[in-house]
């Protein structure tokens, strides 16, 4: 077994990289449209993912605190792999719904738990003050995976044909399998836990009490919810947005790669927003920029300006999470960290799912209306 102090952080970064190495993000909406889905159905799939995730958040968070974060991460990746395998053969809405439910439960096992493992691994080494930097670095691994996956996948699917869409899904499933194998190398950060694990009910009660009584944490959560940049809905809409702007299919993957490359820098150096602008202004800027770019996307459909607007929108959204993850973790104890973060994700999941249905309904009438709603709501 590897014994380096930084071993867990390194392994978590590798898991993030391989599990984020998706080769079909740049054409997923066009793939759904070829399968006969409309925008409400497409957005409903992400809504189903978030709803399934929300319903599973608390039990999976408690499981993570009881059986350990390592095994919860393994379960999450196994479910992710199962979802990708089914996705390969899915050819109708109900099968896509099945993959969404499996994906949602898998995300529930991972959410909170992944960040809790990261924070507790740092705490074991007395480095918890570095959470913003480490969370940002981990996010940059995800963005690097998107860069590589989008470039290669964009080249394979440049003709926008169905058989090539299926090929990139198969390649994606292979790398998720690698992430699953890597997850078995994780170890439990023992120094971050107490000697006795509380009961599941006690973990849930403590988590609810913290959310009910901690006013600073409540304010952070409220801002985190209302300022969410709807990044997954942007990924749904940017492809038809490019079609409307008459941009060639070969640029779909390039755009996502460049956006992710800039996103690497945005997430890695998110902590500088607080240092340069101060806490209040830094958070204000991080949350406001995506809303402004959405408004521009609603009004501008020139091909190369649309290309640049998507890149700026997507990359600016990567600043938020490292900042909010750090602020929330400062108010949560290690022993029930996964449970509390899962409770927070319940509210987030319900909110995003409901907003997705409204946004998708508007997009069926007008893509610009969907962008205006997302942008104005954030602003």
C-alpha positions in Angstrom: 0.0 0.0 0.0 1.2 3.5 -0.8 2.0 5.4 2.4 2.8 8.9 1.2 1.0 11.6 3.1 -0.4 13.0 -0.2 -1.5 9.6 -1.4 -5.2 10.1 -0.9 -5.2 13.5 -2.5 -3.3 12.1 -5.5 -5.7 9.1 -5.9 -8.7 11.4 -5.6 -7.3 13.5 -8.4 -6.8 10.5 -10.6 -10.3 9.2 -9.9 -11.7 12.7 -10.8 -9.7 12.7 -14.0 -10.6 9.2 -15.3 -14.3 9.4 -14.2 -14.6 12.8 -15.9 -13.0 11.7 -19.2 -16.2 11.9 -21.2 -15.9 11.8 -25.0 -19.5 12.7 -25.8 -20.3 15.8 -23.8 -19.9 18.0 -26.9 -22.6 16.1 -28.9 -24.9 14.8 -26.1 -27.8 17.1 -26.9 -27.6 16.3 -30.6 -27.5 12.6 -29.8 -30.7 12.9 -27.7 -32.4 14.9 -30.5 -31.5 12.2 -33.0 -33.1 9.7 -30.6 -36.3 11.7 -30.8 -36.2 13.6 -27.5 -37.3 17.2 -27.1 -35.7 19.8 -24.8 -38.1 19.2 -22.0 -37.3 15.5 -22.0 -33.6 16.3 -22.4 -33.6 18.7 -19.4 -35.8 16.3 -17.5 -33.1 13.7 -17.6 -30.8 16.0 -15.7 -33.8 16.8 -13.5 -34.2 13.0 -12.9 -30.5 12.7 -12.1 -30.7 15.5 -9.5 -34.0 14.3 -8.1 -32.7 10.7 -7.7 -29.5 12.2 -6.2 -31.6 14.3 -3.8 -33.7 11.4 -2.6 -30.6 9.3 -2.1 -28.4 12.0 -0.6 -29.2 11.5 3.1 -29.1 7.7 3.2 -25.9 7.6 1.2 -24.4 10.3 3.3 -25.1 8.4 6.4 -23.8 5.2 4.8 -20.6 7.1 3.9 -20.1 8.2 7.5 -20.9 4.7 8.8 -19.1 2.3 6.4 -16.4 4.8 5.3 -15.9 7.2 2.4 -13.7 4.8 0.5 -16.4 2.2 0.0 -19.0 4.8 -0.8 -16.7 6.2 -3.6 -16.3 2.6 -4.9 -20.0 2.1 -5.0 -20.5 5.5 -6.7 -18.1 4.6 -9.5 -19.6 1.1 -9.9 -23.0 2.7 -10.4 -21.5 5.3 -12.8 -20.0 2.4 -14.9 -23.3 0.5 -14.9 -25.1 3.7 -16.1 -22.6 4.2 -19.0 -23.0 0.5 -20.1 -26.8 0.9 -20.2 -26.3 4.2 -22.0 -24.5 2.5 -24.8 -27.6 0.5 -25.7 -30.3 3.1 -24.8 -32.5 4.0 -27.7 -35.7 5.4 -26.1 -36.6 7.8 -23.4 -37.4 5.3 -20.7 -33.9 3.7 -21.0 -32.4 7.1 -20.7 -34.5 7.6 -17.6 -33.0 4.4 -16.1 -29.5 5.6 -16.7 -30.4 8.9 -15.1 -31.7 7.2 -12.0 -28.6 5.0 -11.7 -26.4 8.1 -12.3 -28.3 10.1 -9.7 -27.8 7.4 -7.0 -24.1 7.1 -7.9 -23.7 10.9 -7.7 -25.4 10.8 -4.2 -22.8 8.3 -3.0 -20.0 10.5 -4.3 -21.3 14.0 -3.4 -20.3 15.2 0.0 -18.4 11.9 0.6 -15.7 12.9 -2.0 -15.2 16.3 -0.5 -15.4 14.9 3.0 -12.6 12.4 2.2 -10.5 15.2 0.7 -11.0 17.6 3.7 -10.4 14.8 6.3 -7.2 13.7 4.4 -6.0 17.3 4.6 -7.0 17.6 8.3 -5.0 14.4 9.1 -1.9 16.3 7.9 -2.9 19.6 9.5 -3.5 21.1 6.0 -7.2 21.8 6.2 -6.5 25.5 5.5 -5.5 24.5 2.0 -9.0 23.1 1.1 -9.7 25.9 -1.4 -6.4 25.2 -3.2 -6.8 21.4 -3.2 -10.5 21.5 -4.2 -9.5 23.9 -7.0 -6.7 21.6 -8.1 -9.1 18.6 -8.1 -11.6 20.6 -10.2 -8.8 21.3 -12.6 -8.2 17.6 -13.1 -11.9 17.3 -14.1 -11.5 20.1 -16.6 -8.3 18.6 -18.0 -10.3 15.4 -18.6 -13.0 17.4 -20.4 -10.3 19.1 -22.6 -8.9 15.8 -23.7 -12.2 14.0 -24.0 -13.8 16.8 -26.0 -10.9 17.2 -28.4 -10.7 13.5 -29.2 -14.5 13.0 -29.0 -15.0 16.1 -31.2 -12.7 14.7 -33.8 -14.4 11.3 -33.8 -17.9 12.8 -34.0 -17.2 15.7 -36.3 -19.6 14.3 -38.9 -22.4 14.2 -36.3 -23.4 10.6 -37.2 -25.1 8.3 -34.7 -22.6 5.4 -35.0 -19.8 7.7 -34.0 -21.8 9.0 -31.1 -22.2 5.4 -29.8 -18.4 4.8 -30.2 -17.5 7.7 -27.9 -19.9 6.4 -25.3 -18.1 3.1 -25.3 -14.7 4.8 -24.9 -16.1 6.8 -22.0 -17.3 3.6 -20.2 -13.8 2.1 -20.5 -12.2 5.0 -18.6 -14.9 5.1 -15.9 -13.9 1.4 -15.3 -10.3 2.6 -14.8 -11.5 5.1 -12.2 -13.3 2.3 -10.4 -10.1 0.3 -10.2 -8.0 3.2 -9.0 -10.6 3.9 -6.2 -9.5 0.6 -4.4 -6.2 2.3 -3.6 -7.8 4.9 -1.2 -7.1 4.6 2.5 -9.1 5.9 5.5 -7.7 9.1 7.0 -8.0 7.8 10.6 -6.7 10.9 12.3 -9.8 12.9 11.2 -12.3 10.7 13.0 -13.3 10.1 16.6 -12.9 6.8 18.4 -16.6 5.9 18.1 -18.9 6.3 15.1 -22.3 7.7 16.1 -25.5 6.0 15.1 -27.1 6.8 11.8 -30.0 8.6 13.5 -27.6 10.6 15.6 -25.7 11.6 12.5 -28.9 12.8 10.8 -30.1 14.7 13.9 -26.8 16.4 14.4 -26.7 17.4 10.7 -30.2 18.8 10.8 -29.5 20.7 14.0 -26.4 22.2 12.4 -28.3 23.4 9.4 -31.1 24.7 11.6 -28.9 26.7 14.1 -25.8 27.8 12.2 -26.8 31.1 10.7 -23.5 31.8 8.7 -23.8 28.3 7.2 -27.4 29.0 6.2 -26.4 32.2 4.4 -23.6 30.4 2.5 -26.0 27.6 1.5 -28.7 30.1 0.3 -26.2 31.9 -1.8 -24.8 28.6 -3.1 -28.3 27.6 -4.2 -29.5 30.8 -5.8 -26.2 31.6 -7.6 -25.8 28.1 -9.1 -24.8 28.7 -12.7 -26.8 25.8 -14.2 -23.6 24.5 -15.8 -25.2 21.2 -16.9 -28.0 23.0 -18.7 -25.4 25.2 -20.5 -23.8 21.9 -21.7 -27.3 20.9 -23.0 -27.9 24.1 -24.8 -24.5 25.2 -26.2 -24.7 22.6 -29.1 -28.1 23.8 -30.5 -26.8 27.4 -29.8 -23.8 26.7 -32.1 -26.1 25.2 -34.7 -28.2 28.3 -34.6 -25.0 30.4 -34.9 -24.0 28.2 -37.9 -20.8 27.0 -36.4 -19.3 23.8 -38.0 -19.6 20.6 -35.9 -15.8 20.2 -35.8 -15.7 23.3 -33.4 -18.1 21.8 -30.8 -15.4 19.7 -29.2 -12.7 22.5 -29.6 -15.0 25.0 -27.8 -15.6 22.7 -24.9 -11.9 21.9 -24.7 -10.8 25.5 -24.7 -13.6 26.3 -22.2 -12.3 23.5 -19.9 -8.7 24.7 -20.3 -9.6 28.1 -19.1 -11.8 26.5 -16.5 -8.7 24.7 -15.2 -7.1 28.0 -14.4 -10.4 29.4 -13.0 -10.9 26.6 -10.5 -7.2 26.2 -9.6 -6.8 29.8 -8.8 -10.4 30.4 -7.4 -8.9 31.1 -4.0 -7.2 34.3 -5.4 -10.7 35.9 -5.8 -10.9 36.2 -2.0 -7.3 37.4 -1.7 -7.5 40.0 -4.5 -11.0 41.3 -4.1 -11.8 40.4 -0.5 -14.5 37.9 0.6 -17.6 39.9 -0.3 -16.5 41.3 -3.6 -14.7 38.0 -4.6 -17.9 36.0 -4.1 -20.0 38.6 -5.8 -17.8 38.6 -8.9 -17.6 34.8 -8.9 -21.4 34.5 -8.9 -22.3 37.4 -11.1 -20.2 36.7 -14.2 -22.1 33.6 -15.4 -25.4 35.5 -15.3 -24.0 38.3 -17.4 -22.6 35.9 -20.0 -26.0 34.1 -20.3 -27.7 37.4 -21.1 -25.1 38.0 -23.9 -25.7 34.5 -25.3 -29.5 35.2 -25.5 -28.8 38.2 -27.8 -25.8 37.3 -29.9 -25.7 34.5 -32.5 -22.7 35.5 -34.6 -20.7 32.3 -35.0 -17.3 33.3 -33.6 -18.8 35.6 -30.9 -21.0 32.7 -29.9 -17.9 30.5 -29.7 -16.2 32.9 -27.4 -19.2 33.6 -25.2 -19.6 29.9 -24.5 -15.9 29.6 -23.5 -16.2 32.6 -21.2 -19.5 31.4 -19.7 -18.3 27.9 -19.0 -14.9 28.8 -17.6 -16.3 31.5 -15.3 -18.6 29.0 -13.7 -15.6 27.0 -12.4 -14.7 29.6 -9.9 -17.7 29.2 -7.6 -17.5 25.6 -6.3 -14.0 25.6 -4.7 -15.0 28.8 -2.8 -18.3 27.5 -1.5 -16.9 24.0 -0.7 -14.3 25.6 1.5 -16.8 28.0 3.3 -19.3 25.2 4.0 -16.6 22.8 5.3 -15.3 25.3 7.8 -18.7 25.0 9.6 -19.0 21.2 9.6 -17.3 18.6 11.9 -15.5 15.6 10.4 -17.6 12.9 12.1 -20.7 13.8 10.1 -19.3 15.9 7.3 -20.7 13.6 4.5 -24.1 13.6 6.1 -24.3 17.4 6.3 -23.0 17.9 2.8 -25.5 15.4 1.6 -28.3 17.3 3.3 -27.2 20.4 1.5 -27.1 18.6 -1.8 -30.7 17.5 -1.2 -31.9 21.1 -1.4 -29.5 21.8 -4.3 -30.8 18.8 -6.3 -34.5 19.7 -5.8 -33.9 23.3 -6.8 -31.9 22.5 -9.9 -34.3 19.7 -11.0 -37.3 22.0 -10.8 -35.5 24.9 -12.5 -34.4 22.5 -15.3 -38.0 21.7 -16.2 -38.9 25.3 -16.5 -35.7 26.1 -18.5 -36.3 23.2 -20.8 -40.0 24.2 -21.4 -38.8 27.7 -22.3 -36.1 26.3 -24.6 -38.7 24.4 -26.7 -40.2 27.8 -27.5 -37.0 29.9 -27.7 -33.4 29.1 -26.8 -32.9 32.8 -26.1 -35.6 32.8 -23.5 -33.9 30.0 -21.6 -30.6 31.9 -21.6 -32.4 35.1 -20.4 -34.1 33.2 -17.5 -30.9 31.6 -16.3 -28.9 34.8 -16.6 -31.5 37.1 -15.0 -32.2 34.7 -12.2 -28.5 34.5 -11.2 -28.1 38.3 -11.4 
